[in-house]
């Protein structure tokens, strides 16, 4: 589990992350951690339900890895799924994701105006 390049760019420079604890049960769509940037403090939501197997402890000392390498070194945790087939049905994909990103870009533009 991690963040997307788009999300980290919206957030700005990540300065702190509260990682989910190893062994913790997480539920899809529910908060399991938080992160801070120079702009805001936000919750991190579990994309699937399951148990946290590993957390990326490198982020504790270097949260900027989320900005520098969101798809490689900046991952947050690994979750062993408890109901993967059902959880996958609930994830945003395809045109719904494209529409969401477009609406977020428009929302940010209006805030900056």
C-alpha positions in Angstrom: 0.0 0.0 0.0 1.2 3.5 -0.8 0.2 6.7 -2.5 0.1 7.7 -6.1 2.4 10.2 -7.8 -0.7 12.4 -8.3 -1.7 12.3 -4.6 1.8 13.1 -3.4 2.0 16.0 -5.8 -1.3 17.4 -4.4 -0.1 16.9 -0.8 3.2 18.7 -1.3 6.3 17.7 0.6 5.5 15.0 3.1 7.2 15.7 6.4 5.7 13.0 8.7 3.9 9.7 8.4 2.3 7.6 11.1 2.6 4.1 9.9 0.1 1.3 10.6 1.4 -1.0 13.3 2.5 -4.5 12.3 -0.2 -7.0 13.2 -3.0 -4.5 13.2 -6.2 -5.4 11.5 -7.3 -2.8 9.0 -10.6 -2.4 7.2 -11.1 -1.2 3.7 -11.9 2.5 3.5 -11.1 3.1 7.2 -8.2 5.2 8.5 -5.0 3.2 9.4 -2.5 6.0 9.7 -1.8 9.7 8.9 0.6 11.9 7.1 1.6 15.5 7.2 2.9 17.9 4.6 3.6 21.6 4.7 0.0 22.1 3.5 -2.1 19.7 5.6 -2.5 16.7 7.9 -4.5 13.8 6.4 -5.5 10.3 7.1 -4.2 7.3 5.3 -7.0 4.9 4.4 -6.7 1.1 3.9 -7.4 0.2 0.3 -8.3 -3.4 1.4 -9.2 -5.2 4.6 -6.7 -7.5 6.2 -3.7 -7.6 8.6 -0.6 -5.3 8.4 2.4 -7.6 7.7 5.2 -5.1 7.3 5.5 -1.3 7.6 8.1 0.7 5.8 10.2 1.9 8.7 12.4 3.9 6.3 9.6 6.5 6.2 9.9 7.2 9.9 13.3 8.9 9.3 12.8 9.8 5.7 9.1 10.6 5.0 10.2 12.5 1.9 10.7 9.1 0.2 6.9 9.3 -0.5 7.6 12.3 -2.7 10.8 11.1 -4.2 9.8 7.5 -5.0 6.1 6.9 -4.4 6.0 3.6 -6.3 9.3 2.1 -5.1 11.0 3.3 -1.9 8.0 5.3 -0.6 5.5 2.5 0.0 3.7 2.6 3.3 2.9 -1.0 4.3 2.0 -4.5 3.1 -1.4 -5.9 4.0 -2.3 -9.6 4.0 -5.8 -9.4 2.5 -8.7 -11.0 4.3 -11.4 -10.6 1.6 -9.5 -9.6 -1.5 -12.1 -10.6 -4.1 -14.8 -8.5 -2.5 -12.5 -5.6 -1.7 -11.2 -5.4 -5.3 -14.8 -4.8 -6.5 -14.9 -1.6 -4.3 -11.8 0.0 -5.7 -12.0 3.0 -8.0 -10.8 2.1 -11.5 -11.0 3.1 -15.1 -13.0 6.1 -16.1 -14.2 6.6 -12.5 -10.5 7.2 -11.5 -9.9 9.5 -14.4 -13.1 11.5 -13.5 -12.0 11.7 -9.9 -8.5 13.0 -10.8 -10.0 15.6 -13.2 -12.4 16.8 -10.5 -9.5 17.1 -7.9 -7.4 19.1 -10.4 -10.4 21.5 -10.9 -11.0 21.7 -7.2 -7.3 22.7 -6.6 -7.4 25.2 -9.4 -10.4 26.9 -7.8 -8.7 27.0 -4.4 -5.6 28.7 -5.9 -7.6 31.4 -7.7 
